[in-house]
Amino acid sequence: MTSREMPLHEFRQWLEDTTDLSTRSVGDTVSRLRRLRQFVDPLAVQSEAELEFKLRSHPASEQLKPTVRSQLKRAGRLYRQFRSGT
């Protein structure tokens, strides 16, 4: 596995171990991270602000409801925390 690949099984385990999320919510978060990748590579951004900017700038993201966009941003934020080790 290269450093650019997303170890989703490890991310899932990290969510289960470090958050209060239910099993279903963990699965939803992993699914939202996969969906986020359609719009932006969460590993390529340097900040949450950049993640939000790139998500909003993607033409297809205009059709997302605000609640969905918020859920995608949260999944990206959690993944960045996972990758940074915090």
C-alpha positions in Angstrom: 0.0 0.0 0.0 1.4 3.4 -0.9 1.2 6.4 1.3 -1.5 7.9 -1.0 -3.9 5.0 -0.6 -6.6 5.2 2.0 -6.6 2.3 4.5 -10.3 2.3 5.0 -10.3 -0.8 7.2 -7.8 0.9 9.5 -9.9 4.0 9.5 -12.9 2.0 10.4 -11.1 0.4 13.3 -9.8 3.8 14.5 -13.3 5.2 14.5 -14.5 2.3 16.5 -11.7 2.6 19.0 -11.5 6.4 19.4 -15.0 7.8 18.9 -18.4 7.3 20.5 -19.9 6.4 17.1 -22.2 3.4 16.8 -21.3 0.6 14.4 -23.8 2.0 11.9 -22.4 5.5 12.2 -18.9 4.2 11.7 -20.0 2.5 8.5 -21.8 5.7 7.4 -18.7 7.7 8.0 -16.5 5.4 5.9 -19.2 5.5 3.1 -19.2 9.3 3.2 -15.4 9.3 3.0 -15.6 7.2 -0.2 -18.2 9.6 -1.6 -16.0 12.6 -0.6 -13.3 11.1 -2.8 -15.5 11.8 -5.8 -15.0 15.5 -5.2 -11.7 15.9 -3.5 -8.7 13.8 -2.3 -8.7 14.3 1.4 -5.0 13.4 1.5 -4.1 16.2 -0.9 -5.5 19.1 1.2 -3.5 20.9 3.9 -6.4 22.2 6.1 -10.1 21.9 6.7 -10.6 25.2 5.0 -8.9 23.9 1.9 -11.1 20.7 2.0 -14.2 22.8 2.2 -13.1 25.1 -0.6 -12.3 22.2 -2.9 -15.5 20.5 -2.1 -17.6 23.7 -2.8 -15.5 24.4 -6.0 -16.3 21.0 -7.5 -19.1 21.5 -10.1 -20.9 18.3 -9.1 -21.0 19.3 -5.4 -23.5 22.1 -6.2 -26.2 19.5 -6.2 -25.5 18.3 -2.7 -27.8 19.4 0.1 -26.1 21.4 2.8 -26.6 18.5 5.3 -24.8 16.1 3.0 -22.0 18.5 2.3 -21.6 18.9 6.1 -21.5 15.1 6.6 -18.8 14.8 3.9 -16.7 17.5 5.5 -17.0 15.7 8.8 -15.9 12.4 7.3 -12.9 14.2 5.7 -12.0 15.9 9.0 -12.1 12.6 10.9 -10.0 11.0 8.2 -7.4 13.8 8.5 -7.3 13.3 12.3 -6.8 9.6 11.7 -4.0 10.2 9.2 -2.3 12.7 11.5 -2.4 10.3 14.5 -4.4 12.5 16.8 
